[in-house]
Amino acid sequence: MGKLTPREDGAPWRNFYGRRRGKTLRKGQKSLLEERLEDLSVPGLAWAENPERRPIDFRALEPGCREAWLEVGFGGGEHLLAMARGNPSTLLLGCEPFRNGVAMCLSGLEAAPLPNVRLHEGDAREVFDVAPDAAFSRIFVNYPDPWPKKRHHRRRFIGPETLPHLARIAAPGARLHVATDIPDYVRHVLEAMRAAPAFRWTAEGPEDWRRPWADWPGTRYEAKALAEGRPPHYLTFVRV
């Protein structure tokens, strides 16, 4: 991810790896992005709106929400929307830089609106700049890009550059969930976490990380992994 150095407008330069766009969007998807995304975005999260990086109380974005959860890279939004439906008193903030995934999530919200969802079409690391300490009581990193080549391992989201930020924005007792179907990514995460004393792995045996957490709704990435014979792994860490 590289050292964070400021640009002229004060925003840090952050190396971004991965796709921003995929196949051509349908007309309806383009309309949703143009007409609905702004309403669901978080005011002040973007640098242009908040160059001073004033903190944002995410729980206050929707009246009646008692806590806030963060999903890093929500894909098509299946998990994000299921969590929001099952937890109406929780504000769900989802970050996804891939525009096609954001459009898919907006389609789901158009079919079944959820007032406790907010979306950020961009890098989840931008949340680090404006999130107060202990802002989130659950953080999800589901099927992140594994960057399988060794020379690309530094691009993996869970690592020494992000873990101090995740520890700061996680409330005491908060759970950090990581789901992946790549065994080497499991090893990578566990090695990174051993160097991050702020988090404790909750597993008491191998079966613990082979079973999803109790309210796991599944995702299309998980379905693809199972169809191709790759068993998922579910890691949960507690902010101590």
FENNOR-V593822 format. One line per field, one symbol per residue. psi: psi as a letter, one per 30 degrees, with the letter a starting at -180 (. if undefined). A space follows every 10 residues. Layout:
BEGIN
psi: ???
END
This chain:
BEGIN
psi: flkjkkaegf kkkkkkklkf lblkkleeee eeeeffeeff ljkfekeefi ffhklkjeff fkkfkflklk kjigbfgeee eeeeefifgk kjkkkjfjee eeeeeeeeee eikjfgkkkj iakfffeeff klkhfkfkkk jkhlkfifke fgfffkejaf efeeeeeefk lkflkjkkkl gjefeeeeee eeffgiffkk kfkflffegf kllegkfllf eeeeeefggj klkjkkkkj.
END
